[in-house]
């Protein structure tokens, strides 16, 4: 009986840890959405809230890290349990960095609108990129919750789509700056926003790859989409 109780407590510890990772992920998703709303609507109060809430995400990363360290020290997990903890530690690192990018977008929104030179079509392109990375992150977190790798290839393809959109935005902005040098400061700020969104896509893809490691024990980092498909397709 004492051993059975220990096993049940271990399972509870792991589930609580996973729940906290997903809670952190939900807050990060909210930060991204609000940062983009602040940018599109010139909502400086909302932008300030996004920046202020970044410390909550940082604190969650530290807390979950400590929980994982305690589980390893007390339970000495092996095999899939150890992979789950390692994947969680890596996931919260990427989530914290996504939170940083969301805060950066919120800060840039004030500078972009205060410059007085807004080109709506450029912000529309940025918004489209943001919708893609939000979907990527949501699918990655859903896979983490369900221990499901079925969206990994889709997320990798969407990451490539985000990269293409990012380069398109850069080319368009450079053209505008060449035509009207007065737009340079404003468009450089928009470039920074686009880069933050592109980085969010990279981090979301990373999270989806950790799920493959957690579920299948395969490290698919730095592999091609075709190779990823081979690893995640059921035999």
N, C-alpha and C positions, 0 to 999 in steps of 0.2 A: 504493500500500500504506500509506504513513504516514497518508493521509487516511482510509482504511478503518479503520485502527487507532483513530484519533481518534473516529470515529463509534461504534465498538464500545465504547470507553471511556465515551463520553457516555451510551450506553444503559445501561451497567453502573452509572454514577453515579446515573442516574434510578431504576433498579430498587432499588439499595441504599437510596436515600432513601425510596422508597415502602415498602420492607420495614421501615425504622426507624419510619415513621409507624404502620404496622400493629402493630409490636411495642409501641409506646407505647399504642396503642388497646387492645391485649390487657391490658396492665397496668392501664389505667383501668377496664376492665370488671371485672377482679378486685377493684379497690379498691371499686367500687360494691357488688358482691356481699358482700364481707367487711364493709363498713360496715353493711349491712342485717342481716347475720347477727349482728353485734355488738349492734345495737339490739334485735333480736327475742329474743336469748338472754342479754342482759346480760353479754356476754363482753367484759370490760374489757381483757383482754390483747390480744384481737384488735383492739379499737378503737384501742389504743395503737399496734399495728403499722401499722394503716391510716394513722394520723397520721404516724408516723415515715417511712413509705414515700412520703409526698407529695413529699419532696425529690427522689426518683428521677425522678418524672414531670417536675418542674420542670427537672431537669438534662437530661432527654431533649429537652424543648422547646428549650432553649438550643442543644444540640448539633445538632439537626436544622435549626434556624434558621441556624446557621453553615454547615452543609453546603449548604443552599439558596443562601446568599449566595455561597459559593465556586463553585457550579455556574454561577450567573448571571454571575459575574465572569470565569470561565475560558471558558465555552462560549457565552455570549451567546445563549441559546435564544430561539426565536420560536414563534409559533403554538401548537399543542397542547402542545409541550414546556414553553413558558413558562406556559401555563395550568395544567399539572400542578404546577409548582413553586409558583405562586401559591396554588393550591388546597391544597397540602400545608402551606404556611405558615399559611393560615387554619385548616386542620383542627387542627394541633397547638395553636394558640391555644385553640380550643374544647375540645380534649382536656385541656389544662392546667387550664382553668376547671372542667371536669367533675371532675377530680381534686381540686380545691379543695372542691367541693361534697361529694364523698365523705368527705374528711377532716373537713368540718364536721359531717356526719351522725355520724361516729364519735365526735367530741368531744361532741356533744349526747347520745349514747346514755348516757354516764355520768351526766349531769345528770338525764336523764329517769328513770333507774332509781333513782338515789340519792334522788330526791324521795319515793319510796314510794307514789305514787298512779298506778298504771298501769291503763289501761282497754284490755284486749286488743283489743276490736273496733276501736278507733282505730288501733292498730298494724297490724291486719289490712288496713285500708284503705290505710295507708302502704305496706305490703308489696305490695299489688296495684298501686299506682301504680309502685312500683319495678320490678316485673316488666315493665310496659309500656315504661318508658324503657330498660331493659336490652335488650329486643328491638329497640327503635328504634336504639340505638347499634350493636348487633350487625349489623343489616341495613345501616346506613350504612357501617360499616367493611367489610362484605362487598362493598358496591357500590364502595367505593374500591379494594379489592383486584382486583375483576374489571372495573373501568371500566364499571359497569352502573348505569343510572339507573332500572331497572324498579320499584324499591321506593320511589322518591321520593314518589309520591302517597300510598302506604300510610303512610309515615312521617309525612307531613303530617297525615293523618287521625288517626293515633295521638297526635300532639302535641295535637290538638284534644281528644281523649278524655282525655288527661292533664290538660289545663286544666280540663275539666269535673269530673274527679275531685277536683282540687285545691280547687275552689270548694265542692264538696260536703263535703269534709273540713273546710274553714273554717266552713261553716254549722253542721255538727254540733258542732264544738268550741266555737263561740260559744254554742250552746244549752246545752252542758254547763257552761260557765263561768258562765252566767247562773243556772243552777239551783244550782250549788255553787261559790261564789267561792273555796273552798279549792283548787280544781283549776286556778286561773288560771295560776300559774307553770308547772306541768307541761304544760298544754295549749298555752301559748305556745311552749314548747320544741318540742312536737310540730308546731306550726305552722311553725316554722323548718325542721324536717326536711322537711315537705311542700313548702315553698317550694324547698328545695334539689333535691328530686326533680323538681319542675316545671321548674326551671332546667336540669337535666340533659336533660330532654326538649327544651327549646328549643335547647340546644347540639347535640344529636343531629340535630335537624331542619336546623340550619345546615350541619352536615357533609354531609348528603344533598344540600343545595342546591349546595354547592361542587362536588360530583361532576358535577352537570348542567353547571356552568360549565366544568369540566375536559373533559368528554366532548363537549359540544355547543356550547360557547362562548356559552351563554345565561345571563344573570344573572337568576335567578328569586327573588331576595330580595324580601321585602315584596310578594309577589303572592298571589292567592287560590289555593285548591286547584284550581279549574277552570282557571285560567291555567297552573298548574304541569302539569296533565294535558295541556294542549295542547302544551306544550313538550317533554314527555318521550315522548308517544305517537309511535311510528314513523309516518312519512308513508306 
